[in-house]
Amino acid sequence: MKAKALLAVLGILVLAGSAWACEYTSFMANADCYGWTASGTNTVCGSRDTLAYVVNLKQGGEIIATFSSIFVVWATDPVWSFDVPWGMDLCGDYVAEGHFYYISPDDVTSSHDFSIPFTCDCEEGGCHYTPGYWKNHAEAWPLMELTMGCVTYSQAQLLEILNTPVRGDATIILAYHLIAAKLNVANGADEPADDAIARGDRLLCMYPLFSNPRGPARDEILGVKDELCAFNEYIVPGCGDDNPPTGEMSTDIRLAPAAPAEDASWGAIKNIYR
């Protein structure tokens, strides 16, 4: 009788020990530019335990993607692992933060957290550059001619335009940013600017370069210029040291310097419209 009682007490202790032993016996996590991984082994209470995770991808302190799930770990196979891609191209500095925890009938609160910083290289050619950059880096141009408005220009003619003082002419300042935007797109910049570029072309067809329109037409041209300026000055993570580059030109129509006497090349460009 005493032996049976002792066995019963031992059985209670074993069951109680199992209930208290729901925990992670091993845990590993990692994150890189392609995705995150986590693996572990658990001491399971009873036949199975239910666990869950939440993994956040952050950039600049903001959450840009969240991954979460509930999963079951069985006593017969207490080893688990995850290998999850981000599902997007990453460029810049990030932090992956994860929280793995129990959801079980025993209400066990054992958990594991991780926080892993990592940096992803940006694809070459994805940066945005200003008119001043393209003016001073002719060797970097991805195209040797561009159609702007209703006219096709050679690189030499486009460089002459970029060196032309604004003198209050909205078509010239629009041309600065339209040239830069088209070169940025050809160079791999993927921030959308198609609509602003199309409207810039349409306006330069209606109001050719050097036409110096006034009134509502001028206001519309400057509005599109502002959109293209924002596109050209957009800083892609990883490109901050290069944009805006040295040798920047003034594209503020109010600050443009007085024009020197026209040279033959500038006159040649203007002759296109005569």
Secondary structure as GFF3:
##gff-version 3
##sequence-region A 1 274
A	DSSP	alpha_helix	2	20	.	.	.	ID=ss1
A	DSSP	beta_strand	23	31	.	.	.	ID=ss2
A	DSSP	beta_strand	35	43	.	.	.	ID=ss3
A	DSSP	beta_strand	48	59	.	.	.	ID=ss4
A	DSSP	beta_strand	62	74	.	.	.	ID=ss5
A	DSSP	beta_strand	79	85	.	.	.	ID=ss6
A	DSSP	beta_strand	92	102	.	.	.	ID=ss7
A	DSSP	beta_strand	111	120	.	.	.	ID=ss8
A	DSSP	alpha_helix	131	136	.	.	.	ID=ss9
A	DSSP	three_ten_helix	138	140	.	.	.	ID=ss10
A	DSSP	beta_strand	145	148	.	.	.	ID=ss11
A	DSSP	beta_strand	151	154	.	.	.	ID=ss12
A	DSSP	alpha_helix	155	162	.	.	.	ID=ss13
A	DSSP	alpha_helix	170	186	.	.	.	ID=ss14
A	DSSP	alpha_helix	194	206	.	.	.	ID=ss15
A	DSSP	alpha_helix	215	232	.	.	.	ID=ss16
A	DSSP	alpha_helix	264	271	.	.	.	ID=ss17
###
